[in-house]
Amino acid sequence: MQQLLRKSVMVFMAMAMAFGVWGWLPVTRVAAATYPENFDTDLNWTCPSGCSTYTGTKTYTTAAYPNVSFAADNALRQTAATQDGFPATHGASTYAWRLNQNTTTTMWQAIVSSGGVGTFSVWVRRWDGTPTPDFTAEYSTDNGATWTTVQTINNTWLDGISDWKQLSGTINTSNGSNNPSDIIIIRIRGNSATSERIMIDDFVMTDYPMAVDLAGFSAVWQGDAVAVTWETAQELDNLGFNLYRGESEAGPWVKLNEALIPTQVPGAVSGAVYEWLDAGVTPGTAYFYRLEDVDIYGLSTFHGPVGTEPAGPSAVSVASFGAHGAAWGLPLMLAAFGLLGVAKRRE
């Protein structure tokens, strides 16, 4: 097990946090952007079998928010009308989604490929009261591998009427554009073969920016060791990193650092380059690495995995940890106090 000895940095960070002088770290998370969607732009709908039939998958995408898309099966595009005494679309909306009844194959999804999700909401109503609707609203932060239930949609939750009701949830998870395994999905699915139809309209979400904007991540053989390098473009709210090694892309994963690898540019809109020399490996074996950034709120985001690559002809063995880039804020203070030294990694 290798160690990253940055004692002076960690001591100063601990003192700064204890005495309230964490001068360059923001005290609140970066303001989130809001994405509202009312599904009213006709050209954004794709309906291969027609928008007014339940046949085929319907999708809705917009060039303004390419990282968010919507899709539904066993659903149609609902137009403005009055149904069971209430508007069939929410507010003054032109279109909504209508999910079919009496099937468990009915599903509506909002798919977020990057940018993360802080909070979300969507308006829901039933077609009428008989039979009772039976749907589940849930979300996944790992592209559908696991799901978290938000709400069961039935007559009880809808207060026994066919008016619109807002469903909301909190995810507070960031994701990147280079890892399909961390796609965020918000979905409403049918549970029963005897369920009533429902309508969905006016989706709103806030994004959840990553504490770290990763510009590069690689693992290259350097002699009998692997040099793992990552570069950040910015580290807003970042506290540090954990590095993991596995022998397959699916793990299992072993954490290499005993203590958190501290950020070199806390709260900065600039980044740094980090290097880790992994000597606990067997030459000729394929290895994979995952990087976890941890922010000042205790939330984390994973990057990778990346696999080992052969060393170039001019490669040399890297025996020290380093960070390069525009350094300001805390690093400048540390430099002024003579606390920034060359960090070494040892077994």
Buried (B, 14 or more C-beta within 10 A) or exposed (E): EBBBBBEBBBEBBEEBEEEEEBEBBEEEBBEBEEBEBBBBEEEBBEBEEEBEEBEBBBBBBBEEBEBBBBBBBBBBBBBBEEBEEBBBBBEEBBBBBBBBBBBEEBBBBBBBBBBBBBBBBBBBBBBBBEBBBBBBBBBBBBBEEEBEEBBBBBBEBBEEBBEBBEBEBEBBBBBBEEBEBBBBBBBBBBBBEEBBBBBBBBBBBBBBBBBBBBEEBBBBBBBEBBBBBBBBBBBBBBBBBBBBBBBEEEEEBEEBBEEBBBBBBBBBEBBBBBBBBBBEBEEEEEBBBBBBBBBBEEBBBBBBBBBBEEBEEEEEEBBEBEBEBEBBBBBEBBEEEEBBEEBEBEE
